[in-house]
Amino acid sequence: MKKYVIRLNGKEYEVEVLSSQELAATPSPSPAPTPAPVAQAAPSGASTPVTSPMAGLLLDIKVSVGQAVNAGDVVAILEAMKVQSDIVAPAGGTVTQLVSQKGDSVDAGTVIMHIG
């Protein structure tokens, strides 16, 4: 192991650099535990999930539980890479469950709501 002093923005830092052999002999830290997923209550009866087409931030949910929607209606607004996109209902019916809410960060494929 070699020790170096590095000056960054006027501050000095002492760092230790391991050789490749020392690095290989050092045990890897165990990964942090992953929180268990939160179980969502399944909506009763057959339903159509409305999912996020890409990762982003839900800026708005335009519908509420019990509201009737038609296929193609805008049900949510998603912001991804500073661009706002409409999320539309894939089928007509009644909103039976809101799984995500305004302000949530979602991944592609995340269920936002169910339409029954």
N, C-alpha and C positions, 0 to 999 in steps of 0.2 A: 504494500500500500504506500502510495506517495501522497505527501501533503503539499498543497499549494495555497498561496494567498492570492486572492483575486480582488481587484478594486473595481467596483461598479458604482457609478454615480457618486463618487467621492467616499463611499463606504468600503471598508475592507472586510472580506469574508474568507475564512479558512475552510478549504474543501479537501476531502480525502478521495483519492481516485484508486479504485481497486483494479488489479490486473485481471485479465480474462480468466486465469486459473482461480484467483480469489473469488471472483464473481460467480464462477461455476460451482464453487464449494459453499457459497452462501445460500442457506435455505430461503426459498421464496416465501414472502408473507402470505398467510392464508387470505383468500378473498373475503371481503366484507359480506356478511349474511344478506341475502336478498329478501326483502319483505315479501310475505305471502300475498298473493293477489286477493283483492277484496271480492267476495262472492256477491254477485248481483242476483236479485230475485228474477226468475224467468217470468216473462209476461204470460198470462194464460192464453191458451189457444194458439193458432198459427199466426205468425207475424213476420213482417219483412224488416230486417235490420237496415238502418241507414248508417253507412260507414264513411269514415273519412278517406278521401281519395289519396291523401298525402299527409305527411307530418306537418303540423302547424299549430296555431293558436286559435281556439274557437272565440271569435269576436262577438258572436251573437247567436242565440237560439231564437228563431222567429215563430215557433209554435209552442203550444202547451199541451199537456196530457188531456185527452178528450177532444181535441180539435180535429176536425175533418180536413184532410188534405187530398189534393189530386196529384196524380203522377206528373212530375215536372215542376211542382210548386217549390219555391225556395223555402227550405226549412231551417237552414243555418248558414252562417258566414264564417269562412275559414281564412286566416291570414297565413301565408307561407312565403317566405323570402320577400317580405314587404309587398306582396300582391294579395288582394282580397279575392276570394273565389266563392261563388254560390254553391251550396250543397243542396241538391234537389231531391225530392221524394222519388224513389224508384218505382213506387206503386201508390195507388190511391187507397184511402182508408182513414182510420182514426188513429191518432198518436196514442199508443197504449203505455209507453214508458220512455222517460228521458234518462239515458244512462250517463251522458256527459253533460256538463253545464258550461255556461259562459265563463271564459277565462281559463278553461282547461287546456293544457298542452296535450295534443293527441298524436299518435303515430298513424301511418297509413294502415287502413283496415280496422281502426278502432271503431267500435259501435257507438254511435252518438245517440240513437233513439230507435224505437221499434214502432212500426206502423202495422196495425192489425185490421 
